[in-house]
């Protein structure tokens, strides 16, 4: 009898181990830097070459309406890794140098949650995170995050290492590859472009005459030249994505791995970085899982607050849903237009410490409401935009317009902006004061405030939309 009980116990333990191994799911998160949603082939761009991202989209799901909640590198990453909007996670601006911003001690990052569950963690490339004790990372090599071949080799090394402790026991992994492309390379001249060669990659060249300038920018020779350089960097980043996916396949773990590709936010040009206009916050967002519909396009409005809950859901990591502002999109991944995913909430505080301009935004499929909290102040451009060629030329030439938007409209904003994105995709006609849109504005303001109140947005202690400046 005792022998039989021991046999049963042995088999139960064995089955438990097998099930545990089978349920061990991995995550590969790929992040580009400053890339607007329409600057990928599979999102309709017919000039820029992104064969690896296009292939990833053909194997998985492409979210057509996906949003960075803040168009600033450091704060955006804090949202990605916490599931909390900027006004709650505490990293209001960049973490480096004089900005010195960081997430709150009470916030638990996805790295902490997965490390506690027994995951190996890795981050290759750009971090922009602080404090590091909130990000327990086993593998963080030093090197250039523009050298995509080097980054892929580091990924291969990580993927071929089965244990972070050297015990030999195979552990599931969470790996982030964070590219610096296509973030501008300088604040002089063009500002974009592959300014140096790295071994193993040959830079693609783009003819400025072939560029189709997006509608929020002026169509000038200088802008075309800048975009041509920007596309060079996108293609280099895409090459790195391809190498990383090859390394994943070679490791034999692709069938158990959730792959997500995003950009941290849109391009650095005026009307994008540091704003809640579409070129700043609408980003490419591609997801592949073993059960994803190949080539599927999903119309759900997803945001970066949804990334951490999705990763925790995929990995079977317990968490309190009240601790995050997003939700897992895995249940609706293969749906087309889930009705309960028709709004997104965005929150911005600052880019640099000297570019503080809090905004809260409610995005619906067709309409967008932006609340400029300190609207009576002139909009302070992020330093990345202010010091580069396009804005420098606008200032020196006393230009009146940036593409279709006036400079005055860009710098001095009303408290509320309401846009019909179907009729006005570049957000130049504010409908907030038009009588026929009064009921829509009121409903969206109420929805926005209700969501922010539930989150305990500290700015509501002083400011409210619809009042002159404060409560």
C-alpha positions, 0 to 999 in steps of 0.5 A: 500500500505504501509503495502504491502511494509513493508511486502515485505521488511520484506520477503526480509530481511528474505530471505537475512538472510536465504541466508546469513546463507546458504552461511556461510562456515567454515574452519578446517585446520589441520597441522602436523609438519615435516612429509614427504609425503610418511609417511601416509598410503594413500600415500603408506606407508605400515608400519605406521598406519594412519587410520583417515587420510586414512579415510579422503582421502577416503572421499575427494581428495588426492593431490599426488604432493603437496609442502611446499614452504619452509622446515622450520616451521615458514616461512612455516606457514607465507606462509600458512596464507598469500598466499605469498612466503617467499621472499615477506611476510618477515618472512625469518626465525623463529619468536621465540628467537634470530631469531626474524623474522616476516611478513611485516606490509603490509601483510594481513593474512587470519586471518585478512581477515576472522575476518573482514568478521565476522568469529570466529577464533581459533588456537589450538597448535603450532603457530610459527607466529609473530607479533600477531596483524596480527593474530586476533585469538579469541580462543587460549588456552594454553596447550601441542600440543602433547596432542592430546586428550586435543587439540580435547577437545579444538576444541570441546569447540570452535565448540560448541561456536557459537559466539565470542562476546557473542551476541548469533548470530551464526558465521562461523568459521576458526579453525586451529589445529596445532600438534607438532607431528611428530617433533622430541622430542629431540636432544639426542639419537633417537630424536623421539618417544612418550616420555610421555603418555597423558590421553586417548591415548595409544602409538603405538609401531613400530619394527625397523626391520619392517621399510622400510628406504626411499631412501634418508637415509642410512639403518642403525639400528640407522636410523630404530630406529629413524623412528620407533619413528617418526612413533609413533608420526605420529600415535598419531597425526593421532589419534588427527585428528580422534578426531577433525573430530569427534568433527566437526561431533558432532557440526553439521557443517561438511557439511558446512566445508572445511577440509584441512590436510597438514604437514608444511614440511618434516622430520628433517633428512639431505636431508629434512628440510631446503632443496628444495629436495623432502623429505623436501618440498613434503608433504601430502595434503588432502582436503574434501568438501561436493562436493569433489569426494570421494577417488579422487587422483589429480595430480595438483601441488599445493603449500602452496601459494594456501591455503589462496586463496582457503580458501578465495574462499570457504568463499566468501571473496573478495580479490585482486588476485594480493595480493597473489602468489597462486590461489584457487584449488576449481575449479579443486578439482575433476579434475585428471590432470588439464593442467594449474596446472603443475608447482609450485614455491618454495622459501626459505631464512633461517631456523635459522638466522645462517642457511641462504641459499636462494633457488628458485625452479621451480617444473614441474611434471617430472623435478625440477630446484633448483637455489642456490642463494649464491651457493659459500657458504657451505650449513648451516644445520638447527640446528634441523638437525645439532645437531641430531644423524644422522648428529652427527654420520656422522661428528664424523665418517667422513662418505662420504655419506648420503644414496645415496648422498655424503656429499660433494654433500650435503654441496657444491652445484652448482648454478643450480641443474636440476633433472629428478624425474622419473629416479632419485627420490632421486635427486642424478644426477644433469643434469644442465651441461649435453648438452642434457638437455641444452634447458630444463634448459634454458627454466626452468631458463627463466620461474623461473626468469619471475615468480620471476620478476613479484613478485618483488623478492628482491634477483633479485636486486643483484643475477641472475641464470647463472651469477657467483655470482651476477649481 
